[in-house]
Amino acid sequence: MMRLGKWQVLACTIAVLLAAGAGCSSDIGRPEAVTLHIVLPGSRPERMDAVIAEAERRMKNSLNVKLDIEFVAWPDLAQKTELLLTTGAEVDLIFDAPWLHLNRMAGAGYYEPLERLLQQYGSELVRTRPETMWEANKIDGRIMAIPLGAYQSGTPSSNHSYLVRRDLREKLGIPPISSYEELVAFEYAVKESFPGMVPFSSNTAGDSGEASIRLRFDYDTHIRSTHALGQSAVLYYKNNDGKVYNLFDRMEPLFWEYVLHARKLYLDGIIDPDIMATRSDYDLLTKGGQAVSTSNDFGVPSQLQRQLEANVPGAKLEAVTFYRFTPGSNVSNFVQGNFIAVPASSRKKEKAVAFLNWANRKDNYDLLAYGIEGEDWEDAGEGLYMPIGTGYSWFPYAWIWNPAHDRLNVSQDADSIRANRFIKDGGHFKRDRLTGFSFDSSPVASELLQYQRLENRYYSVLVNGAAEPEQLWAAFKSEAGLYAKRIQTELQRQIDEFLSGRAAEPPNDNNGSGYDE
């Protein structure tokens, strides 16, 4: 047997690890196959198996990872994922979010801090996200999960739209809508001309309800929901001043104006009379029974347009937003809405982060985000793609989404593409004073539980005008006021501690996009 010198052995080993071959057997030094159990939200895409097979083929001579991906239906997500974590189930990567239970699970020790793992195995993960994303999405000063997102508009964001039936607008001879007043006039025109059509219903009754979505476009006081109560404005921030305000202490005139207007629309038959019983986000819209809905993004989701046109041939949606596309008009804390975490109970932490690092390289990202090129999507130019079919719909949000490699759907209108490109640039935003702050809810866990139960009963009804506002608000305040005050006091205490601990006041802008292409 020929004996290799130490430099030959080293060269061969490096070549194998880099999957370069170079005369060395691809089996020499190949790591043992490892299966990662990954838990993600939603339904399994039709062509997921084909995409995973291609990913595993690409990894065979390097990471040699197999992917066991479990999907959990959205309604079951909170309960199922919490059960997996608290029972120490064999899970290596898991989706979580601030609106789910990220902070609570991280604070209870169910997630692995990631600084060391990122330093050793995560160079691509770090490179493809701007520094502001890492700073803003720590929990108690630690990186407890990988932030997923491309947009730098923060949470809560104002990049919302109304989805309008363009074909109905054109039939009525109404020009393109450019103001809220024109939107309401269209809704009244629909009621008069199309009996049986619901003029307006929101995609979610709470944070996108009639009064709630209007607050997204408040450029006078910048009213924003808090870290403690992310789905309502009962506790709120304004004017980027680091203070927590309480509607039970003093009603904001703007909020109450919106609530009273919602009541008028409801009584006039503009808002869906069954809005509080609606279970499916867009069923009424896609079946052709609704003229205006809401969306938490810019542009028209292509899936909704396809569904609508299949049910109502010739029907068209258009997106209408009152967002200001002027640099400096919007405040951002750069917080992302989705995360992927490594459970502390995982026995494959290093391999899990190494896989995510592999998945955040451009070619691999394209595969896992959009599917197989030529079968599920086509390159449509710099930062753009064209989906093919519906077998692998847009999918990066749950596990790999980053701003460096994100592509926009070229089938959207040009205004929507420009809008999404605008909010990808962190330099377009004023920096929130609370950037980097995270709320530890454990001191008021009981109060939050009691308050949330009451908010679920009252708040959505209020912002959609589905009951008499004065009486509803009085009942809500009498039952939930004490809980809200205790939550406010604790939140303000933590914010004051956070701000006092900073060496200097942060500037009122950010440091740019912060990642390298």
Residue, then its C-alpha position, 0 to 999 in steps of 0.5 A: m500500500m502506498r504511504l502518503g506523506k502528512w502534507q498529502v494526507l492533509a491536502c486530501t482531507i481538505a479536498v474531501l471536506l470541500a467536496a472538491g475531490a481532486g483525486c481523493s475518494s469522496d468517501i474518505g473523511r465524509p462525516e457520518a450522516v446526521t438527521l436533523h428534526i426541524v419543526l416549522p409552521g403551516s402545511r407541507p408544500e406539495r413539492m417539498d420532498a423534491v426540494i429536500a432531496e436536492a438539498e440532501r444531494r448537495m450536502k452529501n459530500s460535505l455536511n451529509v445532513k438529512l432533513d426530517i421536517e415536521f409541519v405544525a398547523w398554525p392553529d396548533l402551533a403555540q401549544k404543540t411547539e411549547l409541548l415539544l420544548t418543555t418535554g425535551a423532545e428530539v428537535d434540533l431547529i424550531f420556529d418561534a416568534p415574539w408573538l408566539h412564545l419566543n421570549r418566554m421560552a428563551g427566558a425559561g432556558y429552552y433555547e441555546p444561546l448562539e454566540r459561540l455556535l455562530q462564531q464557529y459555524g455561522s459566518e454566512l448567517v452573520r454576514t447575510r444579516p445587518e448588524t442592526m438586526w442582530e442588535a435589535n433581536k437579542i433577548d436579555g443581551r443574548i442571541m437566542a434565535i436567528p432573526l428571519g426577515a428581509y425588511q428593516s421596518g421593525t415590529p410593529s410595522s406600518n407596511h400594510s395595505y388594503l386589498v381592493r377589488r380593482d374590477l369593481r372600482e373600474k366598473l363604478g368609474i372610480p379613479p385609483i384610490s389615493s386616500y382613506e377618504e376615497l377608500v371609504a367612498f368606494e366602500y359606500a359605492v359598493k354597498e349601493s351598487f352591489p347588494g349582497m357584497v361585503p364592502f369591508s372586512s379585515n384579514t384579522a379582526g384585532d391588529s388589522g381591524e378597521a381602527s387598528i390598521r388606520l393607526r399603522f399610518d399615524y405619522d403625527t404621533h407614531i402610536r405603536s403597540t408595546h413589547a408587552l401587548g403586541q396586538s393592541a394599543v391599550l398600552y402604547y408608545k408614541n413620539n419615540d420618547g421611551k415612555v409607556y402610555n395607557l389608554f385606560d389612564r387617558m384616551e388618545p383622541l386619534f384612537w377614539e376618533y377611529v373607534l367611533h368611525a368604525r362604529k359608524l361604518y358597522l352600523d351603515g353596513i360597510i363592515d362585515p356584520d359577521i366579522m367577529a365570527t370570521r375564521s378564515d382570513y381571506d375566504l370571503l375575499t377569494k370567493g368574490g363576496q368582499a370588496v376591500s380587505t387588509s394585508n400585512d404586506f405591500g402588494v397583492p399576494s399572487q395566491l389570493q389573486r389566483q384563488l379569486e380569479a378561479n372563483v370569479p373570472g376577470a376579478k382583479l385585486e390591487a393594493v392600496t397603502f397610505y405608507r409614506f415612502t420618504p426617508g426618515s418618516n418612519v420609525s423602526n426598532f429593526v425587530q423581526g417577526n419570525f425566528i428559528a431557534v436551537p432547542a437546548s435539549s438538542r444533541k446536534k446543535e453544531k450540525a444544526v447551525a452548520f446546516l443553517n449556515w449552508a442554507n444561507r448561501k445564495d444558491n442553497y438559499d434559492l433552493l430552499a426559499y423558492g424551490i428547484e430553478g426551472e421547475d418551481w421558479e425562474d430568475a427574473g433579474e437582480g433580486l427578482y424571481m418568477p414562480i412557476g406553478t404552485g407546488y412550492s410557494w414562497f417559503p423562506y419566512a419559516w427558517i432561512w429568510n435573510p435580506a442579502h439573498d431575498r428575491l421579490n416576486v416579479s409578478q407583483d406590480a412595479d409600485s409594490i416592488r419599489a415599496n418592498r425595496f424601500i423597506k429593505d434599506g435600514g437607512h430609510f428609518k429613524r432609529d427607535r430609542l428602544t432598539g435592542f430592548s427586550f421585555d421580560s414578562s415573567p414578573v407579570a406573567s399572571e397579569l398578562l394571562q388575565y389581561q389577554r383573556l379580557e382583551n380577546r373578549y373586548y378589543s377586536v369588537l371595539v376596533n371593528g365597531a361591532a358594539e356600542p363603544e362607550q359601554l364596551w370601553a367602560a366594561f373593558k376598563s373596569e375589568a382589565g384596568l388593574y392588570a394593564k396598570r401593573i403590566q405598564t409599570e413593570l414594562q416602564r421599569q425595565i425600559d428605564e433600566f435599559l435606557s439608563g444602562r446605555a453609555a450614550e443616547p443612540p443616534n436617530d438613524n441607523n448604520g445602513s444595511g450592514y451586510d455584504e453582498 
